[in-house]
Amino acid sequence: MYVNALPLEVRTSSATSRDIRVWDKHEAAHFVVDHPNIGGGITVVVFGKDPTSGFRYPLLSSNIVSSGHTVMKIGPDYTAATNIAKDYIPYNFFVEVTGSGTNAYSVSASII
């Protein structure tokens, strides 16, 4: 399953994707952050979300300070490291990006 969480655009403030709900049983996800123009830097956080209470909890975070591509992975079979979380992807999650300055980026997810 592929999800375009945040389309490519130039942003000067924080951005939050819509809630992404995965009804089928999937265990992992790869998040691709395309950041062709990073001005002041961005922090990308993938959050899990409880649909009943709205409680949100961080799963994985990445600080990006230069242009390029960053892959963030969440899955139970991975070894935890930079940009990799050893965890299951929950049924409800979303992506939040905070930045300083003017930054161009997109975030997409492949749910595995």
PAVEX-760235 format. One line per field, with one value per atom (N, C-alpha, C, O): residue number from 1; atom name; x, y, z. Coordinates in pm, 1 decimal, padded with zeros to 6 digits, always signed. Atoms other than C-alpha are relative to their C-alpha. Example, Ala and Ser with C-alpha at 12.3 -4.5 7.8 and 13.67 -1.06 7.14 Angstrom:
BEGIN
volo: (1:1:1:1:2:2:2:2)
drenvo: (N:CA:C:O:N:CA:C:O)
c1: (+00089.0:+01230.0:+00090.0:+00193.6:-00082.0:+01367.0:-00077.0:-00026.1)
c2: (-00119.0:-00450.0:+00120.0:+00118.1:-00119.0:-00106.0:+00109.0:+00219.8)
c3: (+00000.0:+00780.0:+00000.0:+00066.5:-00006.0:+00714.0:+00073.0:+00089.9)
% end
This chain:
BEGIN
volo: (1:1:1:1:2:2:2:2:3:3:3:3:4:4:4:4:5:5:5:5:6:6:6:6:7:7:7:7:8:8:8:8:9:9:9:9:10:10:10:10:11:11:11:11:12:12:12:12:13:13:13:13:14:14:14:14:15:15:15:15:16:16:16:16:17:17:17:17:18:18:18:18:19:19:19:19:20:20:20:20:21:21:21:21:22:22:22:22:23:23:23:23:24:24:24:24:25:25:25:25:26:26:26:26:27:27:27:27:28:28:28:28:29:29:29:29:30:30:30:30:31:31:31:31:32:32:32:32:33:33:33:33:34:34:34:34:35:35:35:35:36:36:36:36:37:37:37:37:38:38:38:38:39:39:39:39:40:40:40:40:41:41:41:41:42:42:42:42:43:43:43:43:44:44:44:44:45:45:45:45:46:46:46:46:47:47:47:47:48:48:48:48:49:49:49:49:50:50:50:50:51:51:51:51:52:52:52:52:53:53:53:53:54:54:54:54:55:55:55:55:56:56:56:56:57:57:57:57:58:58:58:58:59:59:59:59:60:60:60:60:61:61:61:61:62:62:62:62:63:63:63:63:64:64:64:64:65:65:65:65:66:66:66:66:67:67:67:67:68:68:68:68:69:69:69:69:70:70:70:70:71:71:71:71:72:72:72:72:73:73:73:73:74:74:74:74:75:75:75:75:76:76:76:76:77:77:77:77:78:78:78:78:79:79:79:79:80:80:80:80:81:81:81:81:82:82:82:82:83:83:83:83:84:84:84:84:85:85:85:85:86:86:86:86:87:87:87:87:88:88:88:88:89:89:89:89:90:90:90:90:91:91:91:91:92:92:92:92:93:93:93:93:94:94:94:94:95:95:95:95:96:96:96:96:97:97:97:97:98:98:98:98:99:99:99:99:100:100:100:100:101:101:101:101:102:102:102:102:103:103:103:103:104:104:104:104:105:105:105:105:106:106:106:106:107:107:107:107:108:108:108:108:109:109:109:109:110:110:110:110:111:111:111:111:112:112:112:112)
drenvo: (N:CA:C:O:N:CA:C:O:N:CA:C:O:N:CA:C:O:N:CA:C:O:N:CA:C:O:N:CA:C:O:N:CA:C:O:N:CA:C:O:N:CA:C:O:N:CA:C:O:N:CA:C:O:N:CA:C:O:N:CA:C:O:N:CA:C:O:N:CA:C:O:N:CA:C:O:N:CA:C:O:N:CA:C:O:N:CA:C:O:N:CA:C:O:N:CA:C:O:N:CA:C:O:N:CA:C:O:N:CA:C:O:N:CA:C:O:N:CA:C:O:N:CA:C:O:N:CA:C:O:N:CA:C:O:N:CA:C:O:N:CA:C:O:N:CA:C:O:N:CA:C:O:N:CA:C:O:N:CA:C:O:N:CA:C:O:N:CA:C:O:N:CA:C:O:N:CA:C:O:N:CA:C:O:N:CA:C:O:N:CA:C:O:N:CA:C:O:N:CA:C:O:N:CA:C:O:N:CA:C:O:N:CA:C:O:N:CA:C:O:N:CA:C:O:N:CA:C:O:N:CA:C:O:N:CA:C:O:N:CA:C:O:N:CA:C:O:N:CA:C:O:N:CA:C:O:N:CA:C:O:N:CA:C:O:N:CA:C:O:N:CA:C:O:N:CA:C:O:N:CA:C:O:N:CA:C:O:N:CA:C:O:N:CA:C:O:N:CA:C:O:N:CA:C:O:N:CA:C:O:N:CA:C:O:N:CA:C:O:N:CA:C:O:N:CA:C:O:N:CA:C:O:N:CA:C:O:N:CA:C:O:N:CA:C:O:N:CA:C:O:N:CA:C:O:N:CA:C:O:N:CA:C:O:N:CA:C:O:N:CA:C:O:N:CA:C:O:N:CA:C:O:N:CA:C:O:N:CA:C:O:N:CA:C:O:N:CA:C:O:N:CA:C:O:N:CA:C:O:N:CA:C:O:N:CA:C:O:N:CA:C:O:N:CA:C:O:N:CA:C:O:N:CA:C:O:N:CA:C:O:N:CA:C:O:N:CA:C:O:N:CA:C:O:N:CA:C:O:N:CA:C:O:N:CA:C:O:N:CA:C:O:N:CA:C:O:N:CA:C:O:N:CA:C:O:N:CA:C:O:N:CA:C:O:N:CA:C:O:N:CA:C:O)
c1: (+00084.6:+00000.0:+00090.2:+00186.5:-00076.3:+00135.5:-00086.3:-00205.1:+00071.6:+00038.4:+00084.7:+00202.7:-00065.7:+00129.1:-00040.8:-00146.5:+00035.7:+00136.6:+00001.7:-00092.2:-00011.4:+00256.7:+00058.8:+00172.9:-00050.6:+00291.9:+00115.1:+00129.8:-00113.8:+00601.1:-00048.3:-00124.0:+00025.3:+00572.7:+00096.8:+00159.7:-00084.1:+00764.0:-00083.2:-00195.3:+00072.2:+00665.4:+00086.5:+00209.0:-00070.3:+00756.8:-00048.4:-00006.7:+00050.7:+00569.5:-00016.8:+00010.2:+00019.1:+00489.3:-00112.2:-00201.3:+00104.0:+00280.3:-00029.4:+00060.5:+00042.5:+00081.0:-00084.3:-00175.0:+00079.2:-00052.1:-00136.1:-00158.3:+00127.7:-00403.3:+00028.2:+00136.3:-00014.4:-00455.1:-00001.6:-00084.9:-00009.6:-00355.2:-00045.7:+00010.3:+00054.0:-00557.2:+00025.9:-00004.9:-00031.9:-00443.4:-00085.1:-00058.7:+00092.9:-00722.9:+00052.8:+00017.7:-00058.8:-00528.3:+00116.2:+00169.8:-00111.7:-00262.0:+00132.1:+00172.3:-00133.4:+00067.8:+00089.6:+00045.3:-00090.1:+00372.1:+00101.6:+00152.9:-00111.1:+00614.8:-00037.0:-00136.8:+00018.6:+00643.4:+00134.8:+00221.0:-00116.1:+00909.6:-00052.3:-00143.2:+00037.3:+00877.6:+00113.6:+00227.9:-00100.4:+01059.5:-00023.2:-00129.7:+00005.7:+01131.4:+00087.8:+00209.8:-00072.0:+01228.8:+00013.9:-00085.7:-00022.6:+01388.1:+00101.7:+00219.9:-00090.5:+01532.2:+00054.5:+00157.5:-00045.6:+01564.2:-00026.0:-00137.7:+00012.0:+01629.1:+00067.1:+00186.7:-00051.4:+01667.2:+00054.1:+00174.8:-00040.8:+01672.8:+00000.4:+00043.8:+00006.1:+01620.8:-00141.0:-00224.4:+00131.1:+01322.2:+00016.8:+00119.8:+00009.3:+01227.8:-00125.9:-00235.6:+00111.0:+01007.1:-00028.1:+00062.2:+00037.9:+00816.1:-00119.6:-00218.7:+00112.6:+00593.6:-00063.9:+00002.6:+00074.2:+00325.5:-00101.2:-00161.6:+00113.9:+00091.4:-00112.4:-00086.8:+00112.9:-00259.0:-00110.2:-00153.0:+00113.2:-00527.4:-00127.4:-00154.0:+00118.2:-00853.3:-00110.2:-00194.0:+00104.6:-01070.1:+00027.1:-00060.1:-00030.8:-00892.3:+00068.8:+00069.0:-00077.1:-00687.4:+00143.0:+00220.5:-00136.1:-00371.4:+00098.1:+00079.4:-00101.7:-00066.1:+00133.6:+00164.9:-00128.0:+00274.0:+00103.4:+00073.5:-00101.9:+00600.9:+00055.1:+00080.4:-00059.4:+00733.0:+00143.0:+00229.6:-00130.4:+01030.9:+00016.5:-00078.9:-00027.5:+01195.9:+00131.1:+00223.6:-00122.9:+01457.8:+00019.7:-00072.1:-00036.2:+01633.0:+00076.3:+00176.7:-00059.8:+01722.2:+00047.2:-00030.7:-00057.6:+01955.3:+00058.8:+00106.5:-00052.8:+02064.4:-00091.1:-00169.5:+00084.7:+01899.9:+00033.6:+00146.0:-00020.2:+01855.0:-00123.4:-00236.2:+00107.4:+01646.7:+00033.3:+00149.1:-00017.4:+01595.8:-00106.3:-00224.0:+00093.4:+01437.9:-00007.1:+00094.7:+00025.6:+01284.5:-00078.9:-00174.4:+00062.7:+01181.5:-00052.1:+00012.9:+00057.9:+00952.6:-00041.1:-00114.2:+00037.1:+00920.7:+00054.4:+00159.8:-00041.2:+00946.1:+00126.3:+00190.9:-00116.9:+01225.2:+00126.2:+00232.4:-00116.0:+01457.6:+00079.7:+00026.5:-00083.4:+01745.8:-00006.2:+00018.0:+00013.0:+01694.6:+00132.9:+00239.1:-00117.6:+01936.9:-00050.4:-00169.2:+00040.3:+01935.1:-00102.9:-00078.5:+00109.8:+01609.0:-00066.7:-00138.8:+00062.7:+01502.8:-00054.6:+00017.6:+00062.5:+01257.1:-00039.8:-00098.8:+00041.4:+01208.2:-00135.4:-00142.8:+00135.5:+00830.5:-00097.0:-00057.6:+00104.4:+00505.7:-00061.4:-00068.6:+00072.8:+00327.5:-00144.6:-00207.0:+00136.1:-00007.1:-00104.4:-00072.4:+00108.3:-00344.0:-00025.0:-00065.5:+00016.2:-00362.4:+00133.3:+00196.4:-00122.8:-00063.2:-00006.8:-00094.6:-00010.4:+00033.6:+00142.3:+00221.4:-00133.9:+00342.1:-00010.2:-00098.9:-00004.9:+00429.3:+00141.2:+00240.1:-00128.8:+00707.2:+00004.5:-00084.6:-00022.4:+00837.8:+00130.0:+00223.7:-00119.6:+01091.4:+00024.1:-00062.0:-00033.6:+01269.4:+00048.2:+00119.7:-00036.2:+01315.1:-00094.5:-00206.3:+00077.7:+01188.8:+00055.4:+00173.8:-00040.9:+01198.2:-00096.5:-00217.6:+00082.4:+01072.6:+00018.1:+00130.8:-00010.6:+00988.9:-00132.0:-00236.5:+00118.2:+00746.0:+00026.2:+00141.2:-00011.7:+00676.0:-00098.6:-00217.6:+00086.9:+00540.0:+00030.5:+00136.1:-00017.1:+00494.3:-00038.9:-00139.5:+00033.7:+00504.1:-00030.3:+00057.6:+00042.5:+00307.5:+00018.6:-00035.1:-00040.5:+00442.5:-00071.6:-00051.2)
c2: (-00116.4:+00000.0:+00124.0:+00131.0:-00124.5:+00344.5:+00115.7:+00122.5:-00117.0:+00669.5:+00124.1:+00127.5:-00129.7:+01024.9:+00082.8:+00146.0:-00065.1:+01172.0:+00152.1:+00218.9:-00145.0:+01523.7:+00022.0:-00017.0:-00021.3:+01627.8:+00100.2:+00181.0:-00089.6:+01811.9:+00143.7:+00176.1:-00143.1:+02183.3:+00074.7:+00016.8:-00087.0:+02473.2:+00043.7:+00092.4:-00035.1:+02533.8:+00089.4:+00076.8:-00087.4:+02800.7:-00022.7:+00048.0:+00031.7:+02647.7:-00151.7:-00225.4:+00142.8:+02308.5:-00055.8:+00016.7:+00067.6:+02054.3:-00134.8:-00202.3:+00128.1:+01753.5:-00071.3:-00012.3:+00077.4:+01476.9:-00033.2:-00016.0:+00052.2:+01345.2:-00128.7:-00186.1:+00130.7:+01040.9:-00106.9:-00104.4:+00109.7:+00731.8:-00125.4:-00162.8:+00121.2:+00420.6:-00119.0:-00117.0:+00121.7:+00078.8:-00111.4:-00157.9:+00099.9:-00175.3:-00141.7:-00229.2:+00132.5:-00473.0:-00015.4:+00083.2:+00024.0:-00636.9:+00024.3:-00053.1:-00031.9:-00473.5:+00021.0:+00073.0:-00008.4:-00484.0:+00112.6:+00159.1:-00092.7:-00234.3:+00111.2:+00103.9:-00110.9:+00090.7:+00065.1:+00074.1:-00080.3:+00280.7:+00137.9:+00150.8:-00137.8:+00658.1:+00064.6:+00067.0:-00066.1:+00841.3:+00149.4:+00199.3:-00144.9:+01206.6:+00054.1:+00038.4:-00064.8:+01388.6:+00146.2:+00216.7:-00137.5:+01717.2:+00067.1:+00076.8:-00059.6:+01891.1:+00136.9:+00179.7:-00134.1:+02231.1:+00021.2:+00053.3:-00019.0:+02253.1:+00132.2:+00151.6:-00131.5:+02606.5:-00001.8:+00010.0:-00003.7:+02593.6:-00134.9:-00145.1:+00133.4:+02222.4:-00038.6:+00047.3:+00053.2:+02000.0:-00117.1:-00184.5:+00119.1:+01741.6:-00074.0:-00018.4:+00084.4:+01457.6:-00100.7:-00172.4:+00094.2:+01257.2:-00080.7:-00024.5:+00088.6:+00955.7:-00030.9:-00077.7:+00021.8:+00930.0:-00112.0:-00123.2:+00088.8:+00647.0:+00078.1:+00174.3:-00073.5:+00758.0:-00096.3:-00181.1:+00077.6:+00598.6:+00065.4:+00180.8:-00062.8:+00656.3:+00031.7:+00117.9:-00024.2:+00645.8:+00126.4:+00212.4:-00113.3:+00896.9:+00115.4:+00228.5:-00101.7:+01084.7:+00009.8:+00091.0:-00000.2:+01012.3:-00033.7:-00130.4:+00021.2:+01038.7:-00028.7:+00026.9:+00040.0:+00883.0:-00013.8:-00068.3:+00004.0:+00914.7:-00140.7:-00214.6:+00128.2:+00611.2:+00016.3:-00065.6:-00019.4:+00753.9:+00145.9:+00210.8:-00140.7:+01092.4:+00012.1:-00066.1:-00026.1:+01228.8:+00150.1:+00221.3:-00140.0:+01566.3:+00007.8:-00061.3:-00010.4:+01668.1:+00143.1:+00237.3:-00133.9:+01961.5:+00028.1:+00138.8:-00024.5:+01915.4:-00064.3:-00154.0:+00048.1:+01849.4:-00144.2:-00189.7:+00138.6:+01494.9:-00084.2:-00036.6:+00093.9:+01190.1:-00070.3:-00102.5:+00073.0:+01023.6:-00108.3:-00082.2:+00110.4:+00682.5:-00031.7:-00055.5:+00035.0:+00615.9:-00130.3:-00144.1:+00132.0:+00256.8:-00035.9:-00010.5:+00053.5:+00107.4:-00143.5:-00168.8:+00139.3:-00269.4:-00087.2:-00057.2:+00084.8:-00549.3:-00081.2:-00127.2:+00081.0:-00729.6:+00082.2:+00025.9:-00087.0:-00428.4:+00012.4:-00007.9:-00033.6:-00349.7:+00150.5:+00226.1:-00143.5:-00011.7:+00071.3:+00026.0:-00080.1:+00250.6:+00136.9:+00166.3:-00130.8:+00601.8:-00018.6:-00092.4:+00004.7:+00644.3:-00136.9:-00162.9:+00132.7:+00286.9:-00030.2:-00021.1:+00038.7:+00181.9:-00146.5:-00192.4:+00140.3:-00177.8:+00000.9:-00002.6:-00010.9:-00161.2:-00039.5:-00047.8:+00024.0:-00248.7:+00133.1:+00225.5:-00118.8:+00013.9:-00015.7:-00118.1:+00015.5:+00079.5:+00021.5:+00065.4:-00018.8:+00088.5:+00146.8:+00179.8:-00144.1:+00468.4:+00068.3:+00048.5:-00076.8:+00693.3:+00123.6:+00135.6:-00119.2:+01028.7:+00051.3:+00006.0:-00057.5:+01232.1:+00149.4:+00217.7:-00142.1:+01572.9:+00050.6:-00012.2:-00059.5:+01796.5:+00141.4:+00222.3:-00136.5:+02102.9:+00048.7:-00028.6:-00053.0:+02331.1:+00144.5:+00214.2:-00141.4:+02659.6:+00048.5:-00022.8:-00052.5:+02880.1:-00050.2:-00093.0:+00045.2:+02790.3:-00134.0:-00145.8:+00135.3:+02419.6:-00059.8:-00040.5:+00074.7:+02212.5:-00148.2:-00197.4:+00142.8:+01849.5:-00069.3:-00005.6:+00085.1:+01564.0:-00121.9:-00156.5:+00123.2:+01253.7:-00100.3:-00071.1:+00106.9:+00928.4:-00125.4:-00136.1:+00121.3:+00588.2:-00122.4:-00123.3:+00132.1:+00231.1:-00088.8:-00116.0:+00082.9:+00014.0:-00145.8:-00189.0:+00136.5:-00342.0:-00103.1:-00223.1)
c3: (+00000.0:+00000.0:+00000.0:+00076.4:+00010.7:-00095.1:+00047.7:+00016.2:-00049.5:+00079.0:-00025.9:+00009.1:+00015.3:-00023.3:+00121.7:+00122.1:-00126.3:+00327.2:-00011.0:+00032.2:+00021.1:+00237.2:-00139.4:-00164.0:+00135.9:-00128.7:-00002.3:+00089.4:+00013.7:-00248.6:-00015.5:-00107.0:+00011.0:-00184.2:+00090.0:+00178.6:-00082.6:-00035.9:+00119.7:+00104.8:-00122.8:+00325.6:+00087.7:+00090.0:-00093.8:+00579.0:+00142.9:+00234.6:-00133.4:+00874.7:+00011.2:-00083.6:-00024.1:+01025.5:-00087.4:-00131.4:+00077.9:+00836.6:+00064.8:+00114.9:-00055.4:+00954.8:-00104.1:-00162.8:+00095.2:+00732.7:+00060.2:+00180.1:-00048.6:+00759.4:+00076.7:+00063.6:-00064.2:+00978.8:-00108.3:-00198.9:+00095.7:+00785.3:+00072.4:+00175.4:-00062.4:+00865.3:-00090.7:-00209.8:+00073.6:+00759.3:+00058.9:+00169.7:-00052.8:+00797.8:-00014.6:+00064.5:+00017.0:+00666.9:+00096.5:+00147.2:-00091.5:+00879.9:-00073.7:-00160.5:+00050.9:+00791.9:+00120.8:+00223.2:-00114.6:+01015.8:-00010.8:+00091.0:+00017.8:+00865.9:-00097.6:-00169.4:+00093.8:+00674.6:-00027.4:+00060.0:+00039.3:+00485.3:-00037.3:-00119.3:+00027.8:+00480.5:-00078.1:-00032.4:+00082.6:+00201.9:+00008.2:-00028.2:-00008.6:+00267.1:-00112.1:-00109.6:+00109.9:-00052.2:+00040.0:+00055.5:-00045.2:+00049.6:-00092.2:-00059.1:+00098.3:-00259.3:+00039.6:-00012.4:-00037.9:-00090.6:+00148.8:+00189.1:-00143.9:+00282.3:+00036.0:+00014.5:-00038.9:+00412.2:+00141.4:+00162.5:-00139.3:+00790.4:+00068.1:+00182.9:-00058.3:+00850.6:+00038.9:+00067.6:-00037.7:+00928.0:+00096.3:+00097.4:-00084.1:+01188.1:-00041.1:-00037.5:+00043.9:+01064.2:+00110.9:+00154.2:-00105.4:+01326.8:-00048.2:-00095.1:+00027.1:+01263.3:+00135.1:+00227.5:-00123.6:+01531.9:-00018.9:-00125.6:-00008.8:+01622.7:+00066.0:+00138.5:-00058.7:+01723.0:+00040.9:-00037.4:-00047.9:+01935.2:-00051.2:-00017.6:+00059.3:+01743.8:+00101.3:+00074.8:-00098.9:+02057.1:+00080.4:+00092.8:-00087.1:+02279.0:-00072.4:-00023.8:+00070.0:+02019.1:+00049.8:-00000.9:-00053.4:+02222.1:-00110.8:-00184.6:+00103.1:+01997.1:+00066.4:+00171.7:-00057.2:+02058.6:-00111.8:-00218.0:+00105.2:+01865.8:-00021.0:+00074.1:+00037.3:+01680.2:-00049.6:-00019.1:+00062.7:+01490.8:-00037.1:-00080.0:+00028.4:+01441.6:-00075.8:-00054.0:+00074.9:+01201.7:-00016.3:-00057.0:+00022.7:+01194.4:-00131.3:-00149.3:+00132.9:+00838.6:-00020.3:-00006.0:+00012.8:+00771.8:-00137.9:-00163.0:+00134.0:+00410.0:-00104.6:-00073.6:+00109.3:+00073.8:-00036.0:-00015.1:+00042.9:-00059.4:+00023.7:+00010.9:-00029.7:+00028.9:+00131.3:+00157.8:-00125.2:+00366.5:+00006.6:-00018.4:-00018.0:+00425.0:+00148.5:+00213.5:-00139.5:+00764.7:-00000.2:-00076.6:+00000.1:+00849.4:+00137.8:+00239.3:-00122.2:+01111.3:-00029.1:-00124.8:+00018.8:+01144.9:+00111.4:+00167.4:-00111.4:+01400.9:-00027.0:+00067.2:+00033.7:+01215.1:-00022.5:-00049.2:+00019.2:+01183.8:+00129.6:+00238.8:-00114.6:+01414.7:+00019.3:-00074.8:-00027.8:+01581.8:-00027.4:+00015.2:+00035.4:+01448.2:-00041.6:-00027.8:+00049.7:+01306.4:-00111.1:-00206.5:+00097.6:+01109.4:-00010.7:-00107.0:+00000.2:+01196.1:+00139.4:+00238.7:-00126.8:+01468.7:-00005.1:-00103.0:-00012.6:+01581.5:+00070.1:+00193.0:-00053.1:+01625.9:-00111.3:-00227.7:+00098.7:+01449.8:-00041.2:+00039.7:+00042.6:+01242.0:+00049.2:+00021.1:-00052.0:+01414.5:-00109.2:-00219.7:+00096.4:+01241.3:-00030.2:-00141.6:+00020.0:+01286.6:+00023.3:+00127.2:-00017.0:+01231.5:-00087.0:-00172.4:+00082.9:+01083.5:+00007.3:+00090.0:+00007.0:+00997.0:+00027.7:-00023.4:-00030.2:+01137.0:-00030.5:+00007.3:+00034.4:+01004.0:+00055.8:+00030.1:-00048.1:+01183.7:-00062.5:-00082.7:+00064.3:+01027.4:+00034.6:+00088.3:-00013.4:+01042.7:-00135.7:-00206.2:+00130.5:+00740.8:-00107.5:-00078.7:+00115.0:+00394.5:-00045.9:-00077.2:+00035.0:+00309.7:-00100.9:-00090.5:+00095.0:+00016.1:+00029.9:+00036.9:-00030.3:+00094.2:-00027.7:-00040.9:+00006.6:+00051.5:+00086.9:+00114.0:-00078.6:+00260.7:-00057.3:-00069.8:+00045.4:+00123.2:+00082.6:+00145.0:-00079.7:+00284.5:-00081.6:-00152.5:+00052.2:+00162.8:+00118.6:+00200.4:-00111.1:+00402.5:-00043.2:-00145.2:+00040.5:+00397.5:+00085.0:+00066.7)
% end
